[in-house]
Amino acid sequence: MANLKELQPESSPRAAFGAQLRRVRESRGWKQEDLSERIGCSSQHISAVETARKPPTLPFARKADQVCGTANTADSFERSWHEMRHGILLEGYPEYVAYEARAAEIRMFQIGVIPGLLQTPEYAQAVARGRVQRGSLTQEQADEGVAFLAQRQDGLTRERPPMLLVVMDESCIRRPVGGPEVMDGQLRRLIEFAEMSNSVLQMAPYALGERRPFDLPVNLLTLSDRSMVSYTESHAQGYVDREIASVIPILTAYHQLQAECLSQADSVAMIEQVRKGTL
């Protein structure tokens, strides 16, 4: 299509929805006119949604899921609409999750809380409950967030699951969340994760001190074409980066972190030790 407008999905939730619509449409080899005929609207409307000039409606999202076959998948438009409508995710995060669902390798570093992909339902609910109590989420938003996390976790059990390499700061397992029973179940889940064939789990102990290269959570994705995506976030903003010049230094720092961390066997031993203290 001539003069195709470059999209900036990180700029807003609406823009992320539009970029998702264009990506799914193009992956099927459809022009805007092809999709508009299937959905039952004008091609101008498709263009306006893709370029974030018009917000999508819930019926539009559901119809897009129907014609694209994306209902109950990582590319669900209805789910993206709810995320956009209720604001349960940081800007930039929907774009990252779309990449995550297709990643061949996922590397992550987490501080203070167990990574979402490894959380038990009880732990995730406790974290969400805390946000409701603080007034940063409504109960409806919290429920949607927990359900969204469960959908992301389903991606780890797909036919060809990604390799998942996780480094956790020691604070993740030391910080009590949800009470002793919830923590016991969560720590057992981490030990089970370490036994999976497509996983590597390492702890970054407090003793690393200044040798720990990251002070914020970091996610790195390797896609099937071996390109890489990084995702970092602050308290208020998430940022996806595919520029190799930006991603490579983060990957280098991640490798340096892994070299300083405990081995997987020693990491499991630490988790077991902490778990015994919760009983």
C-alpha positions in Angstrom: 0.0 0.0 0.0 1.4 3.4 -1.0 2.4 5.8 1.8 1.8 3.3 4.5 1.9 5.2 7.8 4.6 4.0 10.2 3.0 2.9 13.5 4.3 3.6 17.0 2.7 0.9 19.1 4.6 2.1 22.2 3.0 5.5 22.1 -0.4 4.5 23.6 -2.6 1.5 24.2 -4.8 2.5 21.2 -1.7 2.6 19.0 -0.7 -0.8 20.3 -4.1 -2.2 19.3 -3.8 -0.6 15.8 -0.3 -2.1 15.3 -1.6 -5.5 16.4 -4.4 -5.3 13.9 -2.0 -4.4 11.1 0.4 -7.2 12.1 -2.3 -9.9 12.2 -3.9 -8.6 8.9 -0.6 -8.6 7.1 0.4 -12.0 8.4 -2.6 -13.4 6.6 -1.7 -11.6 3.4 -4.8 -9.3 3.6 -5.1 -5.8 2.4 -7.2 -3.3 4.5 -10.0 -3.9 1.9 -9.9 -7.6 2.5 -10.3 -7.2 6.2 -13.0 -4.6 5.9 -15.1 -6.9 3.8 -14.8 -9.7 6.3 -15.6 -7.5 9.3 -18.3 -5.5 7.6 -16.9 -2.0 7.7 -15.1 0.4 5.4 -11.4 0.1 4.6 -11.2 3.7 5.8 -12.4 2.6 9.2 -9.7 -0.2 9.3 -7.1 2.4 8.4 -8.3 4.7 11.1 -8.1 2.0 13.8 -4.7 0.8 12.6 -3.3 4.4 12.8 -5.0 5.1 16.2 -7.2 7.9 14.7 -10.3 6.0 15.8 -10.6 3.8 18.9 -11.8 0.3 18.4 -15.0 -0.8 19.9 -15.7 -4.1 21.7 -17.9 -5.4 18.9 -15.2 -4.5 16.4 -12.6 -6.4 18.5 -14.8 -9.5 18.8 -15.5 -9.4 15.1 -11.8 -9.1 14.3 -11.2 -12.2 16.5 -13.9 -14.1 14.7 -12.6 -13.4 11.2 -8.9 -13.7 12.1 -9.3 -16.8 14.3 -7.5 -15.1 17.2 -10.1 -15.6 20.0 -8.5 -17.1 23.1 -5.0 -16.7 21.7 -2.1 -14.4 22.5 -3.3 -12.2 19.6 -6.9 -11.9 21.0 -8.3 -8.5 20.0 -11.0 -8.7 22.7 -8.3 -9.1 25.3 -6.3 -6.2 23.9 -9.5 -4.1 24.0 -10.0 -4.8 27.6 -6.4 -4.0 28.4 -6.7 -0.8 26.6 -10.1 0.1 28.1 -9.2 -0.7 31.7 -5.6 0.2 31.6 -4.3 -2.9 33.5 -0.9 -2.8 31.7 1.8 -0.3 31.2 2.1 1.4 27.9 4.5 -0.7 25.7 3.6 -3.9 27.5 1.0 -5.2 25.0 3.5 -4.9 22.2 6.0 -6.9 24.3 3.5 -9.6 25.1 2.8 -10.0 21.3 6.5 -10.7 20.8 6.7 -12.9 23.8 4.0 -15.2 22.4 6.2 -15.9 19.4 9.6 -16.0 21.1 12.0 -18.9 20.8 14.0 -17.9 23.9 12.9 -15.7 26.8 15.5 -14.2 29.2 14.4 -12.3 32.2 15.7 -10.7 35.3 13.4 -9.8 38.2 13.6 -7.9 41.5 11.3 -8.1 44.5 8.6 -10.2 43.1 8.4 -13.6 41.4 8.3 -13.2 37.6 4.7 -13.4 36.3 5.3 -16.4 34.0 6.3 -18.4 37.1 3.7 -17.2 39.5 1.1 -19.6 41.0 -2.5 -18.5 40.7 -2.5 -17.9 44.5 0.6 -15.7 44.4 -0.7 -13.7 41.4 -4.0 -13.2 43.2 -2.2 -12.0 46.4 -0.1 -9.5 44.4 -3.3 -8.2 42.6 -5.1 -8.0 45.9 -2.4 -5.8 47.3 -2.8 -3.4 44.4 -6.6 -3.3 45.0 -6.1 -2.5 48.6 -3.7 0.3 47.7 -6.3 1.7 45.3 -4.1 1.4 42.2 -6.5 -1.2 40.6 -10.2 -1.9 40.8 -11.2 -5.5 41.6 -12.4 -5.9 38.0 -9.0 -4.8 36.7 -7.2 -7.1 39.1 -9.3 -10.1 38.0 -8.6 -9.2 34.4 -4.9 -9.0 35.1 -4.7 -12.4 36.7 -6.7 -13.9 33.8 -4.3 -12.2 31.4 -1.3 -13.7 33.2 -2.8 -17.2 33.0 -3.1 -16.8 29.2 0.6 -15.8 29.0 1.6 -18.8 31.0 -0.3 -21.1 28.6 2.3 -20.1 26.0 4.9 -22.0 28.0 3.1 -25.3 27.3 2.5 -24.8 23.5 3.7 -27.5 21.1 7.1 -25.9 20.8 7.6 -23.9 24.0 10.3 -21.3 24.3 13.5 -21.8 26.2 13.0 -19.8 29.4 16.1 -18.5 31.2 15.3 -16.7 34.5 17.5 -14.8 36.9 15.8 -13.7 40.1 17.2 -11.3 42.7 17.2 -13.0 46.2 14.6 -10.5 47.2 12.1 -12.3 45.1 12.0 -15.4 47.3 12.7 -13.5 50.6 9.7 -11.2 50.3 6.6 -12.8 51.8 3.5 -12.6 49.6 0.1 -14.0 50.5 1.2 -15.7 53.7 3.2 -18.9 54.5 0.9 -21.3 52.5 1.0 -19.2 49.4 4.8 -18.8 49.6 5.3 -22.5 50.2 3.3 -23.3 47.0 5.1 -20.6 45.1 8.6 -21.8 46.1 7.7 -25.4 45.2 6.6 -24.1 41.8 10.0 -22.6 41.3 11.7 -25.9 42.1 9.4 -27.7 39.7 10.2 -25.1 37.0 13.9 -25.7 37.4 13.3 -29.4 36.5 11.8 -28.6 33.2 13.8 -29.4 30.0 13.3 -25.9 28.6 14.2 -23.9 31.7 17.2 -22.4 33.5 16.7 -20.8 36.9 19.4 -18.9 38.7 19.4 -16.8 41.9 21.3 -13.5 42.1 22.2 -13.4 45.8 22.4 -10.2 47.9 26.2 -10.8 48.1 26.6 -9.7 44.4 26.3 -6.2 45.7 27.5 -3.7 43.0 28.3 -6.6 40.6 24.7 -6.9 39.8 24.3 -5.0 36.5 20.6 -4.3 36.6 18.5 -2.2 39.1 15.2 -2.7 37.2 13.5 -5.7 35.7 14.8 -6.7 32.2 13.3 -9.0 29.6 15.1 -10.1 26.4 13.4 -12.1 23.6 15.0 -14.1 20.8 12.6 -14.5 18.0 12.4 -17.4 15.5 14.4 -15.4 13.0 17.1 -14.8 15.7 16.4 -11.1 15.9 16.1 -9.8 19.5 13.8 -7.6 21.4 14.4 -6.0 24.8 11.8 -4.8 27.3 12.5 -2.6 30.3 10.1 -0.7 32.5 9.9 1.9 35.2 7.1 2.4 37.6 5.1 4.2 35.0 6.3 3.2 31.6 7.3 0.1 29.6 9.6 0.3 26.6 10.2 -2.2 23.8 13.4 -1.9 21.8 14.4 -3.9 18.6 17.4 -1.8 17.7 20.4 -4.1 17.8 22.7 -1.3 19.0 20.5 -1.0 22.1 19.7 -4.6 22.7 23.3 -6.1 22.5 24.6 -4.2 25.5 21.7 -5.4 27.6 22.4 -9.0 26.4 26.0 -8.6 27.3 25.1 -7.4 30.8 22.7 -10.3 31.2 25.5 -12.8 30.3 27.7 -11.1 32.9 24.9 -11.4 35.5 24.5 -15.1 34.8 28.2 -15.7 35.3 28.0 -14.0 38.7 24.9 -15.9 39.8 24.5 -19.2 41.7 24.3 -22.3 39.5 20.9 -23.8 39.0 21.6 -26.5 41.6 22.8 -24.0 44.2 19.8 -21.8 43.3 17.4 -24.6 44.0 19.2 -25.3 47.3 18.7 -21.7 48.3 15.0 -21.8 47.4 14.6 -25.0 49.4 16.2 -23.4 52.4 13.9 -20.4 52.2 10.9 -22.7 51.7 11.7 -24.6 54.9 11.5 -21.3 56.7 7.9 -20.8 55.5 6.6 -24.1 56.9 
